[in-house]
Amino acid sequence: MSTDDDGELMLRYARGDMRAFETLYRRHKSALYRYLARQTRNTETANDLFQEAWSKVIVSRERYEPRAQFRTFLFRIAHNCFIDHCRRASVRNESNGAEDGWESMLPGSEQDRPDTRAEQAQLTARYRAALATLPAEQRDVFLLYESGLSLEEVAAISAVGPETAKSRLRYAVAKLRATLAPVAETFSPAVGVIQEPGL
């Protein structure tokens, strides 16, 4: 799926083309929700922030200028929504409920088997626990990078220099690799963690 024309789609949406917005939404909804769900570790909060981020995209459509890729613009909004939420809650690591997880909603014959689901639930819990142990800045950079953003985009969204983003990502990867190494072979979300992400 190409995102080269995302900026043009956003400009078309600003001129009233609802199909352009629907295309943008379809392209980016899964990655954005996954990022927010893993940041908040709370389904209700992730849903609220997801809606808030898209609402801000809608409100800002007439002021949008395609200076950066649309997904950088979108994730910057989502990142700021999450930071604002943390400030409102006065707690960076909110954990007042279990993330019901977008993974559990994905269909698949293997996932329907009870033993596979139980194993996946255990491994997913271990992955989430490992993410929760990361310092907030490292977790944020890792989750943005895992969402498919480049290091340059991650740096822009996080408002840090590229070297700082790279350093935070390296520390996060090293910590996650050490924690998840025993299960890396069988746990698909950890594959990107265990393998060096091309830094």
Backbone as CSV, one residue per row, in Angstrom:
resi,resn,N_x,N_y,N_z,CA_x,CA_y,CA_z,C_x,C_y,C_z
1,MET,0.841,-1.176,0.000,0.000,0.000,0.000,0.884,1.235,0.000
2,SER,0.737,2.079,-0.973,1.553,3.279,-1.098,0.964,4.406,-0.276
3,THR,1.820,5.160,0.381,1.355,6.325,1.118,1.873,7.609,0.484
4,ASP,2.406,7.494,-0.743,2.963,8.660,-1.416,1.929,9.754,-1.624
5,ASP,0.679,9.356,-1.817,-0.354,10.351,-2.117,-1.184,10.724,-0.894
6,ASP,-0.744,10.371,0.315,-1.508,10.708,1.516,-1.704,12.215,1.651
7,GLY,-0.646,12.971,1.379,-0.758,14.419,1.472,-1.789,14.965,0.510
8,GLU,-1.804,14.437,-0.703,-2.797,14.865,-1.686,-4.202,14.472,-1.251
9,LEU,-4.340,13.276,-0.639,-5.652,12.860,-0.136,-6.142,13.816,0.951
10,MET,-5.231,14.235,1.824,-5.618,15.159,2.884,-6.040,16.510,2.295
11,LEU,-5.347,16.958,1.266,-5.730,18.210,0.613,-7.094,18.077,-0.064
12,ARG,-7.334,16.914,-0.669,-8.641,16.669,-1.273,-9.740,16.645,-0.211
13,TYR,-9.429,16.047,0.932,-10.401,16.016,2.024,-10.706,17.441,2.500
14,ALA,-9.678,18.274,2.577,-9.885,19.662,2.994,-10.815,20.393,2.035
15,ARG,-10.842,19.932,0.776,-11.742,20.540,-0.220,-13.119,19.864,-0.229
16,GLY,-13.335,18.916,0.690,-14.654,18.314,0.832,-14.807,16.897,0.321
17,ASP,-13.702,16.264,-0.074,-13.774,14.903,-0.613,-13.745,13.890,0.533
18,MET,-14.913,13.379,0.915,-15.001,12.435,2.037,-14.348,11.092,1.711
19,ARG,-14.345,10.696,0.451,-13.698,9.428,0.085,-12.199,9.493,0.344
20,ALA,-11.615,10.662,0.177,-10.185,10.827,0.453,-9.908,10.558,1.932
21,PHE,-10.782,11.089,2.795,-10.607,10.843,4.230,-10.779,9.365,4.551
22,GLU,-11.775,8.729,3.958,-12.011,7.299,4.202,-10.795,6.471,3.809
23,THR,-10.134,6.849,2.717,-8.927,6.138,2.291,-7.810,6.319,3.311
24,LEU,-7.611,7.546,3.769,-6.589,7.812,4.791,-6.876,7.024,6.061
25,TYR,-8.124,7.023,6.463,-8.516,6.314,7.686,-8.232,4.821,7.567
26,ARG,-8.630,4.229,6.445,-8.392,2.793,6.244,-6.897,2.471,6.260
27,ARG,-6.100,3.315,5.653,-4.661,3.060,5.576,-3.963,3.100,6.927
28,HIS,-4.394,3.976,7.792,-3.609,4.254,8.995,-4.270,3.857,10.312
29,LYS,-5.521,3.408,10.276,-6.234,3.154,11.532,-5.591,2.042,12.365
30,SER,-5.167,0.949,11.736,-4.634,-0.182,12.508,-3.333,0.170,13.211
31,ALA,-2.408,0.775,12.477,-1.121,1.134,13.074,-1.306,2.170,14.173
32,LEU,-2.199,3.125,13.951,-2.430,4.165,14.958,-3.055,3.572,16.210
33,TYR,-4.054,2.713,16.035,-4.693,2.114,17.210,-3.708,1.239,17.980
34,ARG,-2.917,0.458,17.263,-1.929,-0.400,17.929,-0.966,0.444,18.765
35,TYR,-0.494,1.539,18.194,0.413,2.433,18.926,-0.241,2.938,20.213
36,LEU,-1.459,3.424,20.116,-2.139,3.972,21.296,-2.486,2.884,22.304
37,ALA,-2.895,1.714,21.826,-3.246,0.615,22.736,-2.023,0.161,23.522
38,ARG,-0.881,0.106,22.869,0.327,-0.328,23.568,0.869,0.760,24.481
39,GLN,0.657,2.001,24.126,1.084,3.091,25.008,0.246,3.115,26.279
40,THR,-1.061,3.024,26.132,-1.948,3.183,27.281,-2.166,1.900,28.066
41,ARG,-2.096,0.741,27.378,-2.383,-0.551,27.985,-3.791,-0.572,28.597
42,ASN,-4.680,0.162,27.959,-6.061,0.247,28.428,-6.948,0.493,27.210
43,THR,-7.840,-0.441,26.925,-8.653,-0.362,25.716,-9.516,0.889,25.665
44,GLU,-10.152,1.214,26.769,-11.040,2.381,26.792,-10.265,3.665,26.525
45,THR,-9.108,3.794,27.175,-8.285,4.986,26.970,-7.765,5.046,25.537
46,ALA,-7.326,3.895,25.013,-6.846,3.851,23.628,-7.947,4.263,22.661
47,ASN,-9.162,3.778,22.885,-10.295,4.151,22.029,-10.552,5.654,22.073
48,ASP,-10.500,6.220,23.292,-10.735,7.658,23.451,-9.663,8.471,22.723
49,LEU,-8.408,8.090,22.897,-7.320,8.821,22.259,-7.334,8.641,20.743
50,PHE,-7.726,7.459,20.300,-7.856,7.188,18.866,-8.888,8.141,18.251
51,GLN,-10.044,8.253,18.906,-11.086,9.163,18.424,-10.621,10.616,18.496
52,GLU,-9.931,10.953,19.577,-9.443,12.326,19.733,-8.448,12.689,18.633
53,ALA,-7.540,11.756,18.321,-6.536,12.020,17.280,-7.202,12.256,15.937
54,TRP,-8.144,11.382,15.568,-8.819,11.558,14.281,-9.673,12.822,14.271
55,SER,-10.261,13.156,15.405,-11.039,14.399,15.490,-10.155,15.609,15.232
56,LYS,-8.927,15.567,15.746,-8.005,16.685,15.536,-7.540,16.749,14.084
57,VAL,-7.412,15.597,13.452,-7.099,15.591,12.022,-8.224,16.286,11.255
58,ILE,-9.455,15.949,11.603,-10.617,16.539,10.931,-10.653,18.047,11.135
59,VAL,-10.453,18.470,12.380,-10.504,19.900,12.701,-9.402,20.678,11.983
60,SER,-8.238,20.045,11.821,-7.085,20.755,11.242,-6.987,20.610,9.726
61,ARG,-7.979,19.999,9.097,-7.862,19.700,7.665,-7.656,20.943,6.808
62,GLU,-8.283,22.052,7.167,-8.156,23.247,6.334,-6.815,23.946,6.516
63,ARG,-6.131,23.658,7.622,-4.816,24.257,7.866,-3.675,23.325,7.472
64,TYR,-3.997,22.119,7.051,-2.971,21.123,6.750,-2.107,21.556,5.566
65,GLU,-0.799,21.404,5.746,0.163,21.636,4.666,1.062,20.416,4.589
66,PRO,1.201,19.815,3.424,1.982,18.567,3.306,3.492,18.793,3.346
67,ARG,3.972,19.332,4.486,5.417,19.561,4.643,6.141,18.273,5.010
68,ALA,5.441,17.386,5.663,5.990,16.074,6.025,4.964,15.034,5.584
69,GLN,5.337,13.758,5.684,4.389,12.710,5.327,3.160,12.784,6.232
70,PHE,2.023,12.414,5.686,0.789,12.452,6.458,0.891,11.617,7.726
71,ARG,1.515,10.440,7.629,1.570,9.586,8.828,2.404,10.239,9.929
72,THR,3.420,11.042,9.571,4.161,11.790,10.583,3.238,12.786,11.255
73,PHE,2.455,13.487,10.458,1.460,14.441,10.960,0.467,13.738,11.889
74,LEU,-0.052,12.582,11.461,-1.044,11.833,12.229,-0.473,11.326,13.548
75,PHE,0.707,10.717,13.484,1.290,10.165,14.706,1.756,11.264,15.652
76,ARG,2.121,12.421,15.128,2.465,13.544,15.995,1.243,13.980,16.788
77,ILE,0.098,14.030,16.108,-1.151,14.366,16.796,-1.454,13.330,17.872
78,ALA,-1.356,12.037,17.516,-1.649,10.966,18.473,-0.679,11.004,19.652
79,HIS,0.592,11.233,19.355,1.616,11.341,20.403,1.252,12.471,21.366
80,ASN,0.875,13.615,20.823,0.509,14.748,21.672,-0.759,14.471,22.478
81,CYS,-1.706,13.756,21.878,-2.913,13.366,22.619,-2.555,12.489,23.810
82,PHE,-1.619,11.552,23.573,-1.201,10.667,24.667,-0.487,11.452,25.763
83,ILE,0.414,12.352,25.379,1.127,13.172,26.367,0.135,14.011,27.165
84,ASP,-0.829,14.625,26.481,-1.848,15.419,27.170,-2.656,14.552,28.134
85,HIS,-2.971,13.341,27.702,-3.698,12.414,28.582,-2.876,12.124,29.838
86,CYS,-1.587,11.873,29.659,-0.720,11.587,30.810,-0.649,12.778,31.755
87,ARG,-0.589,13.953,31.195,-0.564,15.150,32.048,-1.865,15.276,32.818
88,ARG,-2.967,15.009,32.128,-4.267,15.090,32.804,-4.360,14.050,33.914
89,ALA,-3.844,12.880,33.657,-3.920,11.803,34.646,-2.819,11.897,35.678
90,SER,-1.793,12.740,35.406,-0.632,12.897,36.291,0.145,11.605,36.481
91,VAL,-0.032,10.685,35.539,0.673,9.418,35.615,1.103,9.039,34.213
92,ARG,2.389,8.824,33.997,2.868,8.448,32.656,2.520,7.006,32.332
93,ASN,2.643,6.103,33.306,2.427,4.678,33.060,1.078,4.242,33.597
94,GLU,0.034,4.632,32.904,-1.314,4.249,33.325,-1.496,2.746,33.137
95,SER,-1.992,2.091,34.182,-2.221,0.643,34.064,-3.436,0.241,34.879
96,ASN,-4.544,0.923,34.648,-5.738,0.630,35.428,-6.646,-0.387,34.766
97,GLY,-6.112,-1.119,33.792,-6.909,-2.164,33.171,-6.097,-2.860,32.127
98,ALA,-6.496,-4.052,31.787,-5.764,-4.821,30.787,-6.198,-4.408,29.394
99,GLU,-5.235,-4.321,28.518,-5.554,-4.045,27.116,-6.210,-5.287,26.538
100,ASP,-7.422,-5.120,26.031,-8.103,-6.260,25.428,-7.420,-6.670,24.146
101,GLY,-6.632,-5.767,23.620,-5.722,-6.126,22.545,-6.350,-6.258,21.184
102,TRP,-5.798,-5.511,20.250,-6.231,-5.630,18.865,-5.867,-7.001,18.319
103,GLU,-4.829,-7.657,18.910,-4.414,-8.955,18.402,-5.535,-9.982,18.542
104,SER,-6.283,-9.889,19.643,-7.321,-10.884,19.898,-8.499,-10.753,18.925
105,MET,-8.591,-9.614,18.236,-9.693,-9.407,17.304,-9.387,-9.941,15.910
106,LEU,-8.132,-10.268,15.657,-7.765,-10.718,14.329,-8.172,-12.166,14.125
107,PRO,-8.855,-12.477,13.020,-9.281,-13.857,12.779,-8.127,-14.709,12.275
108,GLY,-8.287,-16.008,12.427,-7.279,-16.928,11.914,-7.518,-18.305,12.474
109,SER,-7.383,-19.325,11.646,-7.705,-20.681,12.075,-6.804,-21.139,13.214
110,GLU,-5.514,-20.809,13.145,-4.598,-21.229,14.207,-4.942,-20.548,15.527
111,GLN,-5.374,-19.288,15.443,-5.692,-18.557,16.668,-6.945,-19.080,17.335
112,ASP,-7.772,-19.804,16.607,-9.018,-20.298,17.171,-8.823,-21.519,18.070
113,ARG,-7.678,-22.180,17.955,-7.424,-23.350,18.793,-7.158,-22.904,20.226
114,PRO,-7.771,-23.555,21.221,-7.597,-23.142,22.615,-6.139,-23.130,23.074
115,ASP,-5.366,-24.154,22.678,-3.973,-24.188,23.124,-3.171,-23.046,22.502
116,THR,-3.448,-22.743,21.237,-2.755,-21.645,20.571,-3.136,-20.314,21.198
117,ARG,-4.417,-20.161,21.501,-4.868,-18.901,22.110,-4.281,-18.718,23.498
118,ALA,-4.211,-19.790,24.262,-3.640,-19.695,25.602,-2.156,-19.350,25.534
119,GLU,-1.446,-19.991,24.616,-0.019,-19.710,24.459,0.204,-18.271,23.993
120,GLN,-0.604,-17.844,23.032,-0.483,-16.474,22.522,-0.785,-15.459,23.615
121,ALA,-1.794,-15.738,24.439,-2.140,-14.824,25.529,-0.987,-14.701,26.512
122,GLN,-0.347,-15.823,26.811,0.786,-15.807,27.742,1.960,-15.021,27.160
123,LEU,2.239,-15.247,25.887,3.354,-14.561,25.249,3.065,-13.077,25.072
124,THR,1.816,-12.754,24.751,1.426,-11.353,24.614,1.562,-10.635,25.947
125,ALA,1.155,-11.306,27.024,1.287,-10.714,28.359,2.754,-10.463,28.695
126,ARG,3.598,-11.393,28.304,5.032,-11.232,28.564,5.598,-10.056,27.771
127,TYR,5.166,-9.920,26.528,5.602,-8.804,25.686,5.153,-7.462,26.274
128,ARG,3.890,-7.397,26.694,3.376,-6.166,27.289,4.118,-5.823,28.579
129,ALA,4.395,-6.850,29.375,5.132,-6.619,30.612,6.529,-6.084,30.319
130,ALA,7.165,-6.626,29.289,8.493,-6.153,28.900,8.423,-4.703,28.430
131,LEU,7.414,-4.365,27.640,7.241,-2.978,27.203,7.049,-2.046,28.393
132,ALA,6.277,-2.505,29.378,5.982,-1.667,30.549,7.217,-1.361,31.373
133,THR,8.252,-2.202,31.276,9.468,-1.956,32.063,10.368,-0.906,31.431
134,LEU,10.120,-0.572,30.172,10.960,0.427,29.504,10.663,1.820,30.047
135,PRO,11.680,2.668,30.140,11.409,4.082,30.451,10.477,4.660,29.389
136,ALA,9.659,5.604,29.772,8.627,6.142,28.878,9.194,6.625,27.554
137,GLU,10.337,7.312,27.580,10.904,7.852,26.340,11.340,6.734,25.404
138,GLN,11.916,5.678,25.965,12.347,4.544,25.133,11.145,3.793,24.581
139,ARG,10.131,3.584,25.400,8.934,2.870,24.947,8.247,3.649,23.826
140,ASP,8.169,4.961,23.998,7.519,5.793,22.996,8.234,5.692,21.651
141,VAL,9.548,5.817,21.657,10.327,5.730,20.423,10.186,4.342,19.802
142,PHE,10.259,3.307,20.631,10.132,1.946,20.114,8.776,1.713,19.462
143,LEU,7.700,2.142,20.116,6.361,1.905,19.587,6.113,2.698,18.310
144,LEU,6.655,3.896,18.231,6.536,4.670,16.989,7.285,3.971,15.860
145,TYR,8.503,3.511,16.159,9.308,2.823,15.138,8.637,1.526,14.713
146,GLU,8.093,0.800,15.695,7.407,-0.456,15.415,6.158,-0.232,14.553
147,SER,5.590,0.970,14.629,4.401,1.298,13.841,4.723,1.561,12.379
148,GLY,5.994,1.479,12.023,6.385,1.632,10.630,6.956,2.989,10.273
149,LEU,7.164,3.830,11.263,7.738,5.143,11.011,9.255,5.048,10.919
150,SER,9.854,5.909,10.124,11.317,5.953,10.019,11.890,6.630,11.263
151,LEU,13.189,6.481,11.468,13.827,7.145,12.603,13.682,8.663,12.516
152,GLU,13.750,9.197,11.304,13.585,10.640,11.126,12.181,11.077,11.543
153,GLU,11.183,10.271,11.168,9.806,10.585,11.554,9.620,10.448,13.059
154,VAL,10.190,9.405,13.641,10.113,9.210,15.094,10.726,10.394,15.819
155,ALA,11.877,10.847,15.347,12.548,11.992,15.965,11.667,13.239,15.880
156,ALA,11.060,13.460,14.714,10.200,14.638,14.543,8.984,14.577,15.456
157,ILE,8.367,13.408,15.537,7.182,13.252,16.382,7.525,13.418,17.855
158,SER,8.676,12.884,18.262,9.098,12.940,19.663,9.754,14.255,20.038
159,ALA,9.990,15.109,19.035,10.636,16.405,19.251,12.035,16.259,19.839
160,VAL,12.780,15.273,19.316,14.178,15.079,19.707,15.009,14.954,18.437
161,GLY,16.325,15.032,18.587,17.202,14.866,17.445,17.255,13.420,16.988
162,PRO,17.630,13.187,15.725,17.710,11.816,15.204,18.644,10.919,16.006
163,GLU,19.770,11.453,16.478,20.703,10.631,17.262,20.105,10.235,18.604
164,THR,19.337,11.137,19.200,18.672,10.818,20.466,17.628,9.729,20.247
165,ALA,16.859,9.858,19.168,15.849,8.841,18.856,16.524,7.495,18.619
166,LYS,17.624,7.497,17.878,18.346,6.259,17.589,18.887,5.635,18.872
167,SER,19.436,6.458,19.745,19.971,5.960,21.016,18.866,5.350,21.873
168,ARG,17.742,6.037,21.965,16.621,5.514,22.763,16.114,4.201,22.190
169,LEU,16.056,4.127,20.869,15.592,2.902,20.231,16.556,1.757,20.498
170,ARG,17.849,2.016,20.417,18.842,0.968,20.683,18.723,0.438,22.104
171,TYR,18.586,1.340,23.071,18.430,0.905,24.456,17.157,0.084,24.624
172,ALA,16.075,0.528,24.004,14.802,-0.200,24.111,14.925,-1.592,23.515
173,VAL,15.524,-1.677,22.336,15.685,-2.970,21.661,16.542,-3.903,22.503
174,ALA,17.625,-3.377,23.056,18.513,-4.211,23.876,17.777,-4.759,25.095
175,LYS,17.009,-3.910,25.759,16.277,-4.346,26.954,15.194,-5.366,26.598
176,LEU,14.462,-5.097,25.527,13.416,-6.037,25.123,14.009,-7.355,24.649
177,ARG,15.101,-7.273,23.937,15.762,-8.493,23.457,16.191,-9.358,24.653
178,ALA,16.761,-8.736,25.657,17.208,-9.490,26.837,16.035,-10.132,27.564
179,THR,14.932,-9.406,27.644,13.750,-9.919,28.346,13.039,-11.010,27.563
180,LEU,12.964,-10.832,26.226,12.153,-11.725,25.407,12.950,-12.810,24.696
181,ALA,14.265,-12.798,24.820,15.096,-13.773,24.104,14.632,-15.217,24.297
182,PRO,14.245,-15.628,25.499,13.832,-17.031,25.670,12.605,-17.438,24.850
183,VAL,11.764,-16.464,24.454,10.558,-16.822,23.708,10.548,-16.216,22.318
184,ALA,11.632,-15.626,21.894,11.664,-14.887,20.623,11.320,-15.758,19.427
185,GLU,11.694,-17.023,19.469,11.479,-17.890,18.312,10.004,-18.159,18.047
186,THR,9.188,-18.101,19.094,7.784,-18.463,18.917,6.833,-17.286,18.994
187,PHE,7.340,-16.118,19.326,6.448,-14.991,19.552,6.623,-13.970,18.448
188,SER,5.662,-13.905,17.528,5.817,-13.057,16.350,5.990,-11.574,16.653
189,PRO,5.249,-10.932,17.611,5.479,-9.514,17.848,6.902,-9.225,18.321
190,ALA,7.580,-10.219,18.879,8.929,-9.977,19.376,9.978,-10.056,18.287
191,VAL,9.609,-10.532,17.108,10.600,-10.708,16.052,11.293,-9.401,15.741
192,GLY,10.523,-8.320,15.615,11.119,-7.021,15.338,11.985,-6.529,16.462
193,VAL,11.721,-7.009,17.668,12.508,-6.605,18.823,13.837,-7.338,18.842
194,ILE,13.795,-8.646,18.610,14.983,-9.455,18.736,15.956,-9.191,17.590
195,GLN,15.418,-8.965,16.412,16.282,-8.661,15.274,16.634,-7.185,15.289
196,GLU,17.866,-6.863,14.982,18.308,-5.479,14.951,17.505,-4.723,13.899
197,PRO,16.860,-3.601,14.272,15.982,-2.916,13.334,16.704,-1.990,12.371
198,GLY,17.821,-2.394,11.860,18.501,-1.645,10.827,19.024,-0.295,11.263
199,LEU,19.520,-0.212,12.479,20.034,1.067,12.969,21.424,1.316,12.449
